[in-house]
Amino acid sequence: MSYKESTSSDWSTAQSVMNLSSDGSWEPQPLSSKVKVGTPPQKPKVINNKRVFIIGNGESRIGLDLEELRDYGKIYGCNLFYEEFTPDALVAVDERIMHPCYWSGYPIENVCWFRDWRPMPGEAYELLTDSSIISGDSTIDMSKYVYTNSRNDSTEFVMHGQNIDRAAEYEKEVRELDKNNVIDESALNLVFSAGIYTTWLNTNGDKVKNMGAGSFPPEFLKEYLALYRHLAELALHNREGAPAMNAGPSAQLIASLVEKPTDIYLIGMDIHSYNDRVNNIYKGRDGYMTETGNVVPSANFLAQHKDLFTLFPQIKHYKVNQYPLGTDVINQEIKEWKDTPNLEYLTYAEMIGRLADGAR
């Protein structure tokens, strides 16, 4: 099956009625609820600010000491990465990750790039909470579908969500095609889970940056208009993911635009899986399949990273593996990336050795 990300046409709005409890479940909360304190602020000190490490969440990076990288360049992380490490920038594209991240307080002091993060005035809130907006059934109980933080004195909010009726129709189609029940229930629940996520914004500001409805931040359109047009053209030619890419490639694109680096190291970008089950450090967490979930098809990741290698020929890219090439399905040369002159493979040990030598 295809794991398709929602587009801006799928986003909708609803009333603020739920909150995330300390044990990870959803429960009603009074408006006086407080958000928890985020992780420590990002550290600006680096030796080489033209080098960027993009940290994916493949299981091959388990045990890697990421603190070693801080003095060698900027670090960009994806999705729930912020719960274990504070990168220079966090990139997230799914509402089930972005909103809880904001509720935690993390973006108040730390740079985050969120997809289609567009504040709306609080005065519009009541107008946008009618249940008919997200379902043909205007009598639907919204308390089952809405997740949010406390408003307090906030004057602006952001909303994302999956239309209930559209999700149900798509799930029915996929189940009819999956006659042999190959698709795991946790995969279906993730892809077709309807819900509305609302965040009331901190009145004193935050460090969230909007990457737009795709993966290309609007603030870079003027400077990189030709590059954006190329990505848009790929989308017109049915290249799924362009210009709205997965989190890892999105982080790679944003880092390329923001930092203008000479070198990018891709770490934990496993692309494939050791078996037919999902390969992700955070499997089983909110926004992720459980450990029984189907492996995520690699086609989008392969195409999106390859597009970025091509679009930024001046940047040297390194895919960093745990072990030497040929060790197993993860630690191998990727055939779809052959004949890419600005790509090189390194082991973790080789990377650290080169960084240490270059820093002296």
Disulfide bonds with the S-S distance in Angstrom:
none
